[in-house]
Amino acid sequence: MAHVKALIYVLAALLLAGCQPSPQSLETRVQTIELSYIAWACDCANWATSEDINRYADNYGDSLAQLCIFVEPGESSLVLPDTIGYNNDLVRFTGSFYEKAGFPKGYRSEEHADKGRVFRYTKFEVVKSNYRSAKVR
């Protein structure tokens, strides 16, 4: 009986994981964009352009949050370092957007998050990291 329960649990987990919609087709245009990290209090898209941040700084009606972007490494060797993820970290990414909104590959969340634009990058450069300034002294 315990084996049956375990099997049901595993199948349910696989079914739920399979229901996580991820974008499929990349746009053909390769571009380089600079994105700033925003530490929202949710599992939502955390990256935005400086232009969007300046234009929608008040975030009235979640206007800025709706424009935020998920980033996805093109391969596992391109995962961002742990020192990136502080407010106003600035990273220059090269890659392409997926044609449809969704979630990056491997995305998992226990809360309901809105789909967002996903930028799959093949190269990145850390322009500014706030890791050191965020450390408690």
C-alpha angles and dihedrals in degrees: 000000000000089000091055092051091049091049092050090049092050093047092049091050091050091048092051092046089051090053092062100107113223125185115257114193125053123217112250093232113096112204142171116229134174114224132186121214119238117195099217118182091244142061091261135120108302106188129085139167119253089242092057092045092052094044097046102028092135089057088212108184090001088290093151094040090056091056096049120116136220116222124213127189115236089222137008094257089064098061110135115254119258089249090071117082104075124121113281096010104156122213130176110219129190118200142075139290121242112247094238133042117255141114129298118260111276093022113154129176138165091207129067109262129182120244115253142184111287122211114200108204130202095184136022139183124195105229097176131004123191093194096112096042091049095055115107112246 
